[in-house]
Amino acid sequence: YRAGVGELWEISWTSVGEIVYRSQGSGSPNIRMTRPDGSGQKQLAIDARVSRSVSVSPDGRYLVFASDRKGTFHIWRSNLDGSDIKQLTSGLGEVHPHCSPDGRWVIYQQGYGWVKSTLWKVPLEGGESLQLTAEKSIRPFVAPDGKRVAYFYIDAQGWRIGISSIEGGPPLKSFKLPPTVVERVDRWTSDGQSVAY
């Protein structure tokens, strides 16, 4: 599979090392899975209409993804095979979900386009959403320790990377981005000591 522009952040790994990704191979945006060598490709049995990220729960049981299957983007959860779909959010429009390493939470971005976006979390099993940031924030990614979230936010000086507690609040640390950074994609390194962007 060759990722297209805008799909670079739309992949996730299962607990057994398979790659889950967004694909338009069937004619509509759905979720597919493959082994790292490209073998064993299969489409998961859902009409996902998925966009703006997919995440696999750490125990490998669930897929979490953003879909506009009801007209507005919300966060949905299904079993790994695509069955038993459950809507997790119902706000103003939610995208870019990422599961916490302990499997308790899905961190996501609420609002996109012209709507002010902020970060929220919702229990993976479903329940009430909790707001994490007040500033315009996008594309969260949870650290391997499950205690911190890296994301992009904007202030009077421009776009920055912020690191906040998974419990919410203002950034614990922030880093100014050079003007050459045009794509807003971030990932923690596996040791949790650095953020790549």
C-alpha positions in Angstrom: 0.0 0.0 0.0 1.3 3.4 -0.9 0.0 6.3 1.3 -1.3 9.3 -0.5 -1.0 12.9 0.6 -3.2 13.4 3.6 -3.2 9.7 4.6 0.2 9.7 6.3 -1.4 9.8 9.8 -4.1 7.4 8.9 -2.3 4.2 9.9 -2.1 2.2 13.1 -0.5 -1.0 14.3 -2.2 -4.0 15.9 -0.8 -5.8 18.9 0.5 -8.6 16.6 2.3 -6.2 14.2 -0.3 -5.8 11.4 -0.9 -2.4 9.8 -4.4 -1.0 9.8 -5.0 1.9 7.3 -7.6 3.9 5.4 -8.1 2.9 1.8 -10.3 3.9 -1.1 -9.6 0.6 -2.8 -13.3 -0.5 -2.7 -14.5 2.8 -4.1 -15.3 4.4 -0.7 -13.2 5.2 2.3 -12.9 2.0 4.4 -10.4 0.3 6.6 -8.0 -2.3 5.5 -5.4 -4.5 7.2 -2.1 -6.0 6.0 1.1 -7.6 7.2 4.2 -5.4 7.1 5.4 -7.2 4.0 2.2 -6.4 2.1 0.8 -10.0 2.3 -2.6 -10.9 3.8 -4.4 -7.7 2.8 -8.0 -7.6 3.7 -10.8 -5.1 3.9 -12.6 -5.0 7.2 -16.3 -5.7 6.9 -17.6 -2.2 7.7 -19.0 0.7 5.7 -16.7 2.9 7.6 -16.6 6.1 5.6 -13.5 6.6 7.6 -11.3 9.7 7.4 -8.8 11.6 9.6 -7.2 8.8 11.4 -7.7 5.2 12.7 -6.4 3.8 16.0 -6.2 0.3 17.3 -6.7 -0.3 21.0 -3.6 -1.6 22.8 -5.2 -5.0 23.5 -5.9 -5.4 19.8 -9.7 -5.8 20.3 -11.0 -2.5 18.9 -10.7 -0.2 16.0 -11.4 3.5 16.7 -11.9 5.9 13.8 -13.5 9.1 12.7 -16.4 8.7 10.2 -19.1 10.9 8.8 -21.5 8.0 8.3 -24.2 10.1 10.0 -23.4 13.3 8.1 -20.9 14.8 10.6 -17.6 13.4 11.7 -17.8 11.5 15.0 -15.6 9.0 16.7 -16.7 5.3 16.3 -15.5 2.0 17.8 -15.8 -1.4 16.3 -14.3 -4.9 16.9 -11.0 -5.4 15.1 -12.8 -7.3 12.3 -15.2 -4.3 11.8 -18.2 -5.8 13.5 -20.3 -4.3 16.4 -19.9 -0.6 15.5 -20.6 1.8 18.3 -20.7 5.6 18.2 -18.5 7.2 21.0 -19.0 10.9 20.4 -21.8 13.2 19.2 -20.4 16.7 19.5 -19.7 19.4 16.9 -17.6 17.1 14.8 -14.7 14.9 16.1 -11.6 13.6 14.3 -8.1 12.2 14.8 -8.7 9.7 17.6 -5.9 8.0 19.4 -6.2 5.2 22.1 -4.3 5.6 25.3 -1.8 2.8 26.1 -3.8 1.6 29.1 -6.9 1.1 26.8 -9.1 3.3 29.0 -9.4 6.5 26.8 -9.7 7.7 23.3 -8.1 11.2 22.9 -9.5 13.2 20.0 -9.9 16.6 18.3 -13.3 18.2 18.5 -14.0 20.8 15.8 -12.3 21.2 12.5 -12.4 23.6 9.5 -13.7 27.0 10.7 -14.8 25.6 14.1 -12.3 26.2 16.9 -10.8 22.8 17.6 -9.9 21.6 21.1 -8.8 18.2 22.5 -11.1 15.9 24.4 -11.1 12.3 25.8 -13.9 9.7 26.0 -13.8 6.3 27.6 -13.1 3.5 25.1 -16.1 1.7 26.4 -18.3 4.7 25.9 -19.4 7.5 28.2 -19.1 11.2 28.9 -16.4 13.2 27.1 -14.0 15.4 29.0 -12.3 18.5 27.6 -8.5 18.6 27.8 -7.4 21.9 26.2 -8.8 25.4 25.9 -6.5 26.7 23.2 -7.0 25.8 19.5 -5.5 22.3 19.4 -5.3 19.6 16.8 -4.1 16.1 16.1 -3.4 14.5 19.6 -1.1 11.6 20.0 -0.7 9.9 23.4 2.8 9.2 24.8 3.9 5.6 25.5 3.6 6.2 29.3 0.0 7.1 28.9 0.4 10.3 31.0 1.1 12.9 28.3 -0.4 14.0 25.0 1.5 15.7 22.2 -0.4 17.9 19.8 -0.3 21.0 17.7 -1.7 24.3 18.9 -1.6 27.9 17.8 -0.9 31.1 19.7 0.0 34.7 18.8 3.4 33.6 17.6 2.2 30.8 15.3 1.9 27.0 15.4 3.6 25.1 18.2 3.9 21.5 19.5 2.4 21.2 23.0 2.8 18.5 25.6 0.0 18.3 28.1 -1.1 15.9 30.8 -3.7 13.4 29.7 -5.8 14.8 32.6 -5.9 18.2 30.7 -4.8 21.7 31.4 -2.3 24.1 29.7 0.8 22.8 28.0 3.5 21.5 30.4 6.0 22.2 27.6 5.8 23.7 24.2 8.1 24.0 21.1 7.9 26.7 18.4 7.8 25.2 14.9 9.9 26.6 12.1 7.9 28.1 9.2 8.9 25.3 6.9 6.6 22.9 8.8 3.5 22.7 6.7 2.1 19.2 7.6 0.7 18.8 11.2 1.6 15.2 12.0 3.3 14.2 15.2 4.3 10.9 16.8 6.1 10.0 20.0 9.3 8.0 19.7 9.0 4.5 21.3 11.0 5.5 24.4 8.6 8.4 25.0 11.5 10.9 25.2 11.0 12.7 21.9 8.3 13.9 19.5 8.8 13.5 15.8 7.0 15.8 13.4 
